[in-house]
Amino acid sequence: MLIALCSDKGSPGVTTTALALGSAWVTPVVVVEADLAGGDLAIRLRPHGAALPETPTLLSVAAAARAHPGPNPGSDVVSRHAHRLSARVAVVPAPIGQEQMVGIGDWEPLADALAAAPADELEGSGVPVLVDLGRLQGASRVIGVAARADVVIVVGRPDPTSVIRLRERLARMARDLATVRGKPARFFPVLVSPNRHGEGNVRDLAAVLSDSPVRPFIAGCGHVALDPAAVRRLEAGEDPTGRLARTDLLRSARALAVAVHQVVSIEARPSTTAAVGGSHA
């Protein structure tokens, strides 16, 4: 299972949303930072009070993927190059510098590796990968990663101007990804907002999207609570199933995780349309 997360223009919280969603997921996950502008997980994360080791990083995964190219480079290649943040979350940080990200060159082997989790992961095997792509545009070198995702989460702000911009960004991304995939992508827009306003903001977003050309490709809408104190605890490696689970951040992330997991589960089920049609032939 591959879930891509990206942002609208100037929108905050993609990396934090990925961490929170991973911490609330029904199984352990790997969060991968693949922002072309460079990463900040290596700076932000302090599990057990210590900084992450300098290696491995996304560059390590890319090198391993190039060494074993093809559609199935091995479903554990990402996990083998991940750092343990907590019992639920492992992370693959991007290198800090944008210049180092340029060194990846060909993203196709890396995209194959990120998407290589077994198809029966929903039944309990394999490790879901949540990949933070930063700001995504049609000409971006990471567009192939988003094209392989089971669902694309687009993170935005809840103010009216940002919501309108998010609607337009979704329409452009739908066209770009359909061109690469050969079929429509599934989107799940998410707003970062104070918890007390979250449900109302999601209703407003759904209303704005209701008459948009992208509406048929929207799998759902959600929000993640703006909760800086909980974010700091998450970055310090606190167990997300303990007291941290009662924070606004993790409660909202848990609801989001359930909704997104359900969307991917439905998408992964074999269609019964042909069988039903045959019974009436």
Residue pairs with C-beta under 8 A, 6 or more apart in sequence:
1 117
1 121
1 122
1 126
1 128
1 129
1 150
1 264
1 268
2 114
2 115
2 117
2 128
2 129
2 131
2 145
2 148
2 149
2 150
3 21
3 128
3 129
3 130
3 131
3 149
3 150
3 151
3 152
3 153
3 260
3 264
4 131
4 133
4 136
4 145
4 146
4 149
4 151
4 152
4 153
5 14
5 17
5 18
5 21
5 130
5 131
5 132
5 133
5 152
5 153
5 154
5 155
6 14
6 132
6 133
6 134
6 135
6 136
6 146
6 152
6 153
6 154
6 155
7 13
7 14
7 134
7 135
7 136
7 154
7 155
7 156
8 135
8 154
8 155
8 156
8 157
8 162
8 165
8 166
8 169
9 135
9 165
9 169
10 157
10 162
11 155
11 156
11 157
11 162
11 166
11 192
12 155
12 157
12 192
13 155
13 192
13 224
13 226
14 35
14 132
14 133
14 134
14 155
15 33
15 35
15 39
15 40
15 41
15 44
15 132
16 192
16 224
16 231
16 234
17 153
17 155
17 190
17 192
17 224
17 253
18 31
18 130
18 131
18 132
19 31
19 85
19 89
19 91
19 231
19 234
19 235
20 224
20 231
20 234
20 249
20 250
20 252
20 253
21 130
21 153
21 224
21 253
21 256
21 257
21 260
22 29
22 30
22 31
22 88
22 89
22 130
23 86
23 88
23 89
23 234
23 240
23 244
23 250
23 253
24 240
24 250
24 253
24 254
24 256
24 257
25 88
25 128
25 130
25 257
25 261
26 257
26 258
26 261
27 124
27 127
27 128
28 87
28 88
28 89
28 90
28 127
29 88
29 89
29 90
29 127
29 128
29 129
29 130
30 78
30 79
30 82
30 89
30 90
30 91
30 92
30 127
30 128
30 129
30 130
31 41
31 85
31 89
31 90
31 91
31 92
31 130
31 131
31 132
32 58
32 61
32 78
32 82
32 91
32 92
32 114
32 129
32 130
32 131
32 132
33 39
33 40
33 41
33 58
33 91
33 92
33 93
33 94
33 131
33 132
34 58
34 94
34 110
34 114
34 131
34 132
34 133
34 134
34 142
34 145
35 94
35 101
35 132
35 133
35 134
35 135
36 98
36 101
36 134
36 140
36 141
36 142
37 98
37 101
37 134
37 135
38 94
38 95
38 96
38 97
38 98
38 100
38 101
39 57
39 58
39 93
39 94
39 95
39 96
40 96
41 52
41 91
41 93
41 94
42 51
42 52
42 54
42 57
42 93
42 94
42 95
42 96
43 51
43 96
44 235
45 51
45 52
45 83
45 85
45 91
45 93
45 235
45 237
46 235
46 236
46 237
47 83
47 84
47 85
47 86
47 236
47 237
48 236
48 237
49 236
52 83
52 91
52 93
53 83
56 81
56 82
56 83
56 92
57 81
57 92
57 93
57 94
57 95
58 92
58 93
58 94
58 95
58 101
58 104
58 110
59 95
59 100
59 103
59 104
60 81
60 92
61 77
61 78
61 81
61 92
61 110
61 113
61 114
62 104
62 107
62 109
62 110
64 73
64 77
64 80
64 81
64 113
65 73
65 77
65 109
65 110
65 112
65 113
66 106
66 109
66 110
68 74
68 77
68 109
69 108
69 109
69 112
70 112
71 112
71 116
72 112
72 116
73 109
73 112
73 113
73 116
74 113
74 116
75 116
75 117
75 118
75 126
75 127
76 127
77 113
77 116
78 92
78 113
78 114
78 116
78 127
78 129
79 90
79 127
81 92
82 90
82 91
82 92
83 90
83 91
83 92
83 93
84 90
85 91
85 237
86 237
86 238
86 239
86 240
87 239
87 241
88 239
88 240
88 241
89 240
90 127
94 101
95 101
104 110
104 141
107 141
107 142
107 144
107 145
108 144
110 145
111 144
111 145
111 147
111 148
112 148
114 129
114 131
114 145
114 148
115 129
115 145
115 148
115 149
117 126
117 127
117 128
117 129
118 125
118 126
119 268
120 126
121 127
121 128
122 264
122 265
122 268
131 145
131 149
133 140
133 142
133 145
133 146
136 142
136 143
136 146
136 173
137 143
137 176
138 172
138 173
138 175
138 176
143 176
143 177
143 180
144 180
146 152
146 173
146 177
146 185
147 177
147 180
147 181
147 185
149 185
150 186
150 264
150 267
150 268
151 185
151 186
151 187
151 188
151 219
151 260
151 263
151 264
151 267
152 173
152 177
152 185
152 186
152 187
152 188
153 187
153 188
153 189
153 190
153 260
154 166
154 169
154 170
154 173
154 187
154 188
154 189
154 190
155 189
155 190
155 191
155 192
155 224
156 162
156 163
156 165
156 166
156 169
156 189
156 190
156 191
156 192
157 163
157 166
157 191
157 192
157 193
158 191
158 192
158 193
158 197
158 201
158 204
158 205
158 223
163 191
163 204
163 205
163 208
164 208
166 189
166 205
167 208
167 209
167 212
167 214
170 187
170 189
170 209
170 212
170 214
170 218
171 212
171 213
171 214
173 185
173 187
174 184
174 185
174 187
174 213
174 214
174 217
177 184
177 185
178 184
178 185
184 216
184 217
185 217
186 217
186 219
186 263
186 267
187 214
187 217
187 218
187 219
188 218
188 219
188 220
188 221
188 222
188 259
188 260
188 263
189 205
189 209
189 218
189 221
189 222
190 221
190 222
190 223
190 224
190 256
191 198
191 201
191 202
191 205
191 221
191 222
191 223
191 224
192 223
192 224
192 226
193 201
193 223
193 224
193 225
193 226
194 225
194 226
195 225
195 226
195 227
195 248
195 251
195 252
198 223
198 225
198 252
199 223
201 223
202 221
202 222
202 223
205 221
206 221
209 215
209 218
209 221
219 263
220 259
220 260
220 263
222 252
222 255
222 256
222 259
222 260
223 252
223 256
224 249
224 252
224 253
224 256
225 247
225 248
225 249
225 251
225 252
225 253
227 247
227 248
227 249
229 247
230 244
230 247
230 248
230 249
230 250
231 249
233 244
233 247
234 240
234 244
234 249
234 250
238 244
240 250
244 250
245 251
245 254
